[in-house]
Amino acid sequence: MTKEIKEQEEIETSRNIQQFFDDMRMLGDQLRDKSLVKPVFDSGAPEVTNYLLWLILGELVDLNYNLEEED
């Protein structure tokens, strides 16, 4: 039973990571698309960069916590 749960969690984790990378690829494609009208957005602003880093850190901490629970 625990082996099945562990396998299911591994599948869900890999899906979440894959979804994250798919989203990042989609955003990158949209940013490079010259035909799209984009709002003014300073992606290098310290506030934006800091916010994105905190989001990434939160996801990594959550994934790490889930992995530690499995052990």
Secondary structure, 3 states (H helix, E strand, C coil): CHHHHHHHHHHHHHHHHHHHHHHHHHHHHHHHCCCCCCCCCCCCCHHHHHHHHHHHHHHHHHHHHHHHHHC
